[in-house]
Amino acid sequence: QVQLVESGGGLVQAGGSLRLSCATSGRTFALYHMAWFRRAPGKERELVAAISWYGTTTYYADSVKGRFTISRDNAKNTMNLQMNSLKPEETAVYYCAADKTWNAITRGGDLEAWGQGTLVTVSS
């Protein structure tokens, strides 16, 4: 099973940018579809973006289209989320997740692997 570790969270002013990274262990990274989820205070977890095995297919929540970019490097076993024009309401813990099934990723249910999360705070 792949293990996931997020990094790159922090405090940023509204309109600023952050780049989150998800490092993975194991030799099977390319077998997994990957995604970023977030959970804001008092809200349910939501899917932010997802990327297929080799990056040929991506998904973005409507709220982040045009501002966030998901990418992966299978040679380095990493996935990234570039977040631009951040808004205060996007303050949340961001989690990376992995699953071998695309439908499972987009449904956001009981996925095979989750990271521990990284906090993103956007100040107004």
C-alpha positions as CSV (number, residue, x, y, z in Angstrom):
1,Q,0.0,0.0,0.0
2,V,1.3,3.5,-0.8
3,Q,2.0,5.9,2.0
4,L,1.4,9.6,1.6
5,V,3.0,12.6,3.2
6,E,1.9,16.2,2.4
7,S,3.9,19.3,2.7
8,G,3.8,22.9,1.7
9,G,1.0,24.2,3.8
10,G,1.2,27.5,5.6
11,L,-0.1,31.0,6.0
12,V,-0.7,33.1,3.0
13,Q,-2.6,36.4,2.3
14,A,-5.7,36.4,0.2
15,G,-4.7,36.5,-3.5
16,G,-1.4,34.7,-2.8
17,S,-0.1,31.3,-3.9
18,L,1.0,28.1,-2.3
19,R,2.3,24.9,-3.7
20,L,1.4,21.7,-1.9
21,S,3.4,18.5,-2.4
22,C,2.5,14.9,-1.7
23,A,5.4,12.5,-1.4
24,T,4.8,8.8,-1.7
25,S,6.6,5.6,-0.7
26,G,6.6,2.4,-2.6
27,R,7.2,1.4,-6.2
28,T,3.6,1.4,-7.3
29,F,2.9,5.1,-7.4
30,A,2.0,5.0,-11.1
31,L,-0.7,2.5,-10.4
32,Y,-2.7,5.0,-8.3
33,H,-5.0,7.8,-9.3
34,M,-4.3,10.7,-7.0
35,A,-6.3,13.5,-5.6
36,W,-6.4,16.5,-3.2
37,F,-9.2,16.9,-0.8
38,R,-9.8,19.6,1.8
39,R,-11.8,20.0,5.0
40,A,-12.6,23.5,6.1
41,P,-13.6,24.2,9.7
42,G,-17.2,23.1,10.3
43,K,-17.6,21.8,6.8
44,E,-17.5,18.4,5.1
45,R,-14.5,17.1,3.2
46,E,-14.5,18.0,-0.5
47,L,-12.6,16.9,-3.5
48,V,-10.5,19.7,-4.9
49,A,-8.6,18.1,-7.8
50,A,-7.7,14.7,-9.1
51,I,-5.2,13.3,-11.6
52,S,-5.1,9.9,-13.3
53,W,-2.3,7.4,-13.4
54,Y,-0.2,9.1,-16.0
55,G,-1.7,12.6,-15.8
56,T,-3.8,12.3,-18.9
57,T,-7.0,13.0,-17.1
58,T,-7.6,15.7,-14.5
59,Y,-10.6,16.8,-12.5
60,Y,-11.1,20.2,-10.7
61,A,-13.9,21.4,-8.5
62,D,-15.7,24.3,-10.1
63,S,-14.6,26.6,-7.3
64,V,-10.9,26.1,-8.1
65,K,-10.9,25.9,-11.9
66,G,-8.5,28.3,-13.5
67,R,-6.7,28.9,-10.2
68,F,-5.4,25.5,-9.1
69,T,-3.2,23.1,-11.1
70,I,-2.6,19.4,-10.2
71,S,0.4,17.6,-11.5
72,R,2.4,14.5,-10.8
73,D,5.8,13.1,-11.5
74,N,5.8,9.3,-11.6
75,A,9.6,9.2,-11.8
76,K,9.8,11.0,-8.5
77,N,6.7,9.5,-6.9
78,T,5.3,13.0,-6.1
79,M,2.1,14.9,-6.8
80,N,1.7,18.6,-6.5
81,L,-1.1,21.2,-6.2
82,Q,-0.3,24.7,-7.3
83,M,-2.8,27.1,-5.8
84,N,-3.1,30.6,-7.0
85,S,-5.4,33.5,-6.1
86,L,-6.2,31.9,-2.8
87,K,-9.3,33.0,-0.9
88,P,-9.9,33.2,2.9
89,E,-12.7,30.6,2.6
90,E,-10.2,28.1,1.3
91,T,-8.6,27.9,4.7
92,A,-8.6,24.2,5.4
93,V,-6.6,21.1,6.0
94,Y,-5.6,19.7,2.6
95,Y,-5.2,16.0,2.2
96,C,-3.7,13.9,-0.6
97,A,-5.3,10.6,-1.3
98,A,-4.7,7.6,-3.6
99,D,-6.8,4.9,-5.1
100,K,-6.5,2.5,-8.0
101,T,-10.1,3.2,-9.1
102,W,-10.9,6.6,-10.7
103,N,-14.6,6.4,-9.7
104,A,-13.6,5.9,-6.1
105,I,-11.3,9.0,-6.3
106,T,-14.1,11.2,-7.7
107,R,-16.6,9.9,-5.2
108,G,-14.1,10.5,-2.3
109,G,-15.2,7.7,-0.2
110,D,-13.2,5.0,1.5
111,L,-10.0,5.4,-0.5
112,E,-6.9,3.2,-0.2
113,A,-4.6,5.7,1.2
114,W,-4.7,9.2,2.8
115,G,-2.0,11.5,4.0
116,Q,-2.1,13.2,7.4
117,G,-3.0,16.6,6.0
118,T,-1.4,19.9,5.8
119,L,-3.0,23.2,7.0
120,V,-3.5,26.0,4.6
121,T,-4.5,29.3,6.2
122,V,-5.6,32.2,4.0
123,S,-5.8,35.5,5.7
124,S,-8.0,38.4,4.6
